[in-house]
């Protein structure tokens, strides 16, 4: 019989770790100031299983309704390089289901699927399909109709698709005109117009685009060992650097810096999170130009934004709610992978170890901060 992990809605009250006299982080007149969390209460509910494919973590829709995951059943396991080359992905299938009791799993794509990404309303799922070394395409799946639309984009190495807030465009990176270099592109879903992001040099690399509420694209820009978080608004202004970031200038380094995180941007689009490979910790950067930087606890490698000022981060042994590098509240011990914090609900969707190597347990966690 298949094992199901279920935690009843029992209340767990944990003493907070934040001394009231120490400075924490919140938005005060556009700056970072006190953000009180003294105790937390946590409720947990099991939501069944999701497959563990060994490359990408499951993708949860922003409304917390859906989960999309990849399942690998091939003979030759893919490597991390498969994420951008597409090699050995013939056995990779894409599945989704509602995060509700009794929901049925749907097979969205039976072969060659990678990089699932949700629209902001959870109505559509974008993903990349590889069908041979030279055959790479974007596809859209509609959760209501169950229909799939293939977008014929004549590019190779497509990665990290991201819907605009309105759902009218998709940003992604792909191999551009310079061999071996990844460039940011925007595809309009209305007229299929493809717009490349301008570059300053042929050696420039782009990675991990994320949209802001006002239609800008925040992304990683690297050139000549310099890594910057930049932004660009197609048709409005060219790419501009916002802040430096210590991210290795290699495909593997770029992947490691974001693979364990949810959306890099905070809900108010004012802060940017990434995993610092050399320091082995998550770093939060201000995008306001004030130079503010927060380094979380060493060993924090996975996480997501809890709200505009606080971040939920996981180490190998515990899950914490961070206000800044010194002040945090213990949520629960164990190995956890936060995937999404549902907007304005303080509900976290997380993955934890499953009964078998090939699966995760999915958990809904309600977090209440007690002042």
DAPE-V553415 format. One record per residue. N is the residue number from 1. RES is the residue in one letter. PSI is psi in degrees with one decimal (none if undefined). OMEGA is omega in whole degrees, 0 to 359 (* if undefined). Layout:
# DAPE-V553415
N,RES,PSI,OMEGA + N,RES,PSI,OMEGA
This chain:
# DAPE-V553415
1,X,138.0,181 + 2,X,131.4,182 + 3,X,132.8,176 + 4,X,128.5,179 + 5,X,124.6,181 + 6,X,127.5,175 + 7,X,120.6,181 + 8,X,169.5,182 + 9,X,47.4,176 + 10,X,146.2,182 + 11,X,131.7,175 + 12,X,119.3,181 + 13,X,121.2,182 + 14,X,135.5,176 + 15,X,134.6,180 + 16,X,160.9,183 + 17,X,12.8,186 + 18,X,109.6,176 + 19,X,133.3,186 + 20,X,-19.5,182 + 21,X,-11.4,181 + 22,X,151.6,182 + 23,X,137.4,175 + 24,X,-172.8,189 + 25,X,133.0,168 + 26,X,177.4,181 + 27,X,115.1,176 + 28,X,104.7,182 + 29,X,42.8,176 + 30,X,-1.1,180 + 31,X,178.8,176 + 32,X,121.3,182 + 33,X,-158.7,185 + 34,X,139.9,175 + 35,X,102.8,190 + 36,X,128.7,166 + 37,X,117.6,181 + 38,X,-40.0,176 + 39,X,157.2,176 + 40,X,149.3,172 + 41,X,137.2,185 + 42,X,129.9,171 + 43,X,137.9,183 + 44,X,142.7,177 + 45,X,132.1,177 + 46,X,141.1,182 + 47,X,21.4,178 + 48,X,-158.9,187 + 49,X,159.6,171 + 50,X,146.9,183 + 51,X,147.1,176 + 52,X,105.0,184 + 53,X,-10.0,178 + 54,X,-3.6,180 + 55,X,-58.2,184 + 56,X,144.4,177 + 57,X,156.2,177 + 58,X,148.7,180 + 59,X,122.7,180 + 60,X,135.8,179 + 61,X,149.9,183 + 62,X,-25.7,178 + 63,X,1.0,179 + 64,X,12.9,184 + 65,X,-35.6,188 + 66,X,153.6,170 + 67,X,133.7,177 + 68,X,134.3,181 + 69,X,157.5,180 + 70,X,143.5,179 + 71,X,129.2,181 + 72,X,125.7,180 + 73,X,21.5,181 + 74,X,178.3,181 + 75,X,-37.6,181 + 76,X,109.2,184 + 77,X,138.2,176 + 78,X,157.9,175 + 79,X,176.5,178 + 80,X,-32.2,178 + 81,X,-22.0,179 + 82,X,-23.7,180 + 83,X,-33.4,180 + 84,X,-14.7,177 + 85,X,-26.1,182 + 86,X,1.6,182 + 87,X,142.4,176 + 88,X,30.1,178 + 89,X,6.8,182 + 90,X,-26.6,180 + 91,X,9.8,183 + 92,X,118.4,180 + 93,X,156.0,182 + 94,X,129.8,182 + 95,X,154.8,171 + 96,X,157.6,174 + 97,X,162.0,175 + 98,X,146.9,177 + 99,X,69.4,182 + 100,X,152.9,182 + 101,X,131.2,177 + 102,X,6.1,182 + 103,X,149.0,181 + 104,X,143.7,179 + 105,X,135.0,176 + 106,X,141.0,172 + 107,X,111.3,182 + 108,X,-42.8,180 + 109,X,122.8,186 + 110,X,-14.8,187 + 111,X,142.3,172 + 112,X,14.4,185 + 113,X,147.4,178 + 114,X,161.0,173 + 115,X,56.3,175 + 116,X,143.2,181 + 117,X,135.7,185 + 118,X,149.4,168 + 119,X,162.3,185 + 120,X,-26.9,179 + 121,X,1.7,180 + 122,X,12.2,183 + 123,X,-24.8,183 + 124,X,151.2,178 + 125,X,122.8,175 + 126,X,146.2,177 + 127,X,165.3,180 + 128,X,141.6,178 + 129,X,127.4,174 + 130,X,127.7,177 + 131,X,60.9,185 + 132,X,162.5,187 + 133,X,-37.5,184 + 134,X,1.6,185 + 135,X,102.5,182 + 136,X,131.5,184 + 137,X,162.5,173 + 138,X,143.8,176 + 139,X,153.4,177 + 140,X,134.0,177 + 141,X,130.3,179 + 142,X,119.2,185 + 143,X,-28.0,182 + 144,X,-47.7,183 + 145,X,-21.5,184 + 146,X,13.2,182 + 147,X,150.2,180 + 148,X,137.4,176 + 149,X,128.4,178 + 150,X,131.6,178 + 151,X,114.7,183 + 152,X,94.0,178 + 153,X,118.2,185 + 154,X,64.8,179 + 155,X,157.5,176 + 156,X,161.4,175 + 157,X,32.5,181 + 158,X,133.6,181 + 159,X,162.5,170 + 160,X,58.2,175 + 161,X,147.9,180 + 162,X,123.3,178 + 163,X,144.5,169 + 164,X,160.0,181 + 165,X,-35.5,180 + 166,X,-13.4,183 + 167,X,8.8,184 + 168,X,-7.5,181 + 169,X,159.0,177 + 170,X,129.6,172 + 171,X,145.0,178 + 172,X,166.2,172 + 173,X,150.8,180 + 174,X,167.2,177 + 175,X,124.9,183 + 176,X,-150.5,184 + 177,X,-29.4,179 + 178,X,123.5,182 + 179,X,132.5,177 + 180,X,1.6,182 + 181,X,134.3,181 + 182,X,135.5,184 + 183,X,148.5,178 + 184,X,136.1,177 + 185,X,154.6,173 + 186,X,128.7,179 + 187,X,121.8,174 + 188,X,127.7,181 + 189,X,-14.0,180 + 190,X,-49.2,184 + 191,X,3.5,179 + 192,X,23.0,177 + 193,X,132.0,181 + 194,X,122.5,182 + 195,X,118.0,177 + 196,X,147.4,176 + 197,X,131.8,178 + 198,X,146.4,178 + 199,X,154.1,179 + 200,X,-21.3,181 + 201,X,158.0,180 + 202,X,-16.2,181 + 203,X,2.8,184 + 204,X,139.0,177 + 205,X,142.9,177 + 206,X,152.5,180 + 207,X,154.9,167 + 208,X,64.5,177 + 209,X,143.6,175 + 210,X,137.4,181 + 211,X,146.4,171 + 212,X,167.5,181 + 213,X,-27.6,182 + 214,X,14.5,171 + 215,X,11.0,174 + 216,X,158.9,175 + 217,X,118.8,176 + 218,X,131.3,185 + 219,X,169.7,177 + 220,X,129.7,178 + 221,X,126.5,182 + 222,X,139.1,178 + 223,X,128.4,176 + 224,X,50.7,177 + 225,X,10.9,176 + 226,X,126.2,180 + 227,X,128.2,181 + 228,X,145.0,165 + 229,X,121.9,183 + 230,X,167.9,173 + 231,X,157.2,184 + 232,X,136.8,174 + 233,X,105.7,183 + 234,X,129.9,179 + 235,X,-5.3,182 + 236,X,-51.1,178 + 237,X,154.1,179 + 238,X,171.4,180 + 239,X,138.7,178 + 240,X,138.4,178 + 241,X,140.8,177 + 242,X,-45.1,183 + 243,X,149.9,176 + 244,X,150.6,179 + 245,X,137.4,182 + 246,X,81.6,182 + 247,X,127.6,181 + 248,X,141.2,182 + 249,X,60.6,175 + 250,X,154.2,177 + 251,X,-40.0,179 + 252,X,-42.7,180 + 253,X,-41.3,178 + 254,X,-39.0,179 + 255,X,-46.8,181 + 256,X,-30.1,185 + 257,X,-18.5,184 + 258,X,-6.8,188 + 259,X,-32.9,183 + 260,X,3.6,185 + 261,X,155.9,168 + 262,X,-140.6,178 + 263,X,129.8,183 + 264,X,-33.5,183 + 265,X,142.3,173 + 266,X,160.7,182 + 267,X,-26.2,178 + 268,X,6.1,177 + 269,X,20.5,183 + 270,X,-9.8,181 + 271,X,153.9,187 + 272,X,129.8,182 + 273,X,142.0,171 + 274,X,162.0,178 + 275,X,120.5,178 + 276,X,107.9,186 + 277,X,-40.7,184 + 278,X,-38.7,180 + 279,X,-10.9,181 + 280,X,54.4,177 + 281,X,159.1,176 + 282,X,138.6,180 + 283,X,136.3,177 + 284,X,123.4,182 + 285,X,139.8,172 + 286,X,138.3,177 + 287,X,11.6,182 + 288,X,-8.1,183 + 289,X,12.8,181 + 290,X,-1.3,177 + 291,X,7.2,182 + 292,X,139.3,187 + 293,X,134.2,179 + 294,X,125.7,176 + 295,X,121.3,181 + 296,X,-179.2,184 + 297,X,137.6,176 + 298,X,140.2,182 + 299,X,-4.6,176 + 300,X,110.5,188 + 301,X,-12.0,181 + 302,X,150.9,179 + 303,X,-178.7,177 + 304,X,163.0,178 + 305,X,132.8,176 + 306,X,-41.4,172 + 307,X,-164.4,185 + 308,X,-17.9,186 + 309,X,-9.9,184 + 310,X,153.1,188 + 311,X,133.8,175 + 312,X,121.2,183 + 313,X,147.9,183 + 314,X,135.3,166 + 315,X,-172.6,179 + 316,X,-22.0,188 + 317,X,-5.5,183 + 318,X,162.4,177 + 319,X,128.9,184 + 320,X,150.4,172 + 321,X,114.2,185 + 322,X,132.6,168 + 323,X,-36.4,170 + 324,X,-169.3,186 + 325,X,-23.6,182 + 326,X,-25.2,190 + 327,X,120.3,181 + 328,X,158.1,177 + 329,X,130.3,177 + 330,X,125.4,176 + 331,X,-50.8,181 + 332,X,150.4,177 + 333,X,160.1,180 + 334,X,-178.4,181 + 335,X,118.5,184 + 336,X,153.4,176 + 337,X,95.6,179 + 338,X,132.0,181 + 339,X,-33.5,184 + 340,X,141.6,168 + 341,X,114.1,186 + 342,X,132.1,188 + 343,X,128.5,174 + 344,X,16.5,179 + 345,X,-19.2,185 + 346,X,30.8,171 + 347,X,124.8,177 + 348,X,138.7,170 + 349,X,122.1,185 + 350,X,160.9,170 + 351,X,148.4,173 + 352,X,175.1,186 + 353,X,136.5,178 + 354,X,-177.9,179 + 355,X,-23.6,181 + 356,X,159.5,182 + 357,X,-27.1,186 + 358,X,9.8,182 + 359,X,153.6,171 + 360,X,153.5,161 + 361,X,141.1,178 + 362,X,133.2,185 + 363,X,138.2,168 + 364,X,127.6,181 + 365,X,120.6,175 + 366,X,123.2,182 + 367,X,124.7,176 + 368,X,123.1,178 + 369,X,129.6,180 + 370,X,119.2,184 + 371,X,none,*
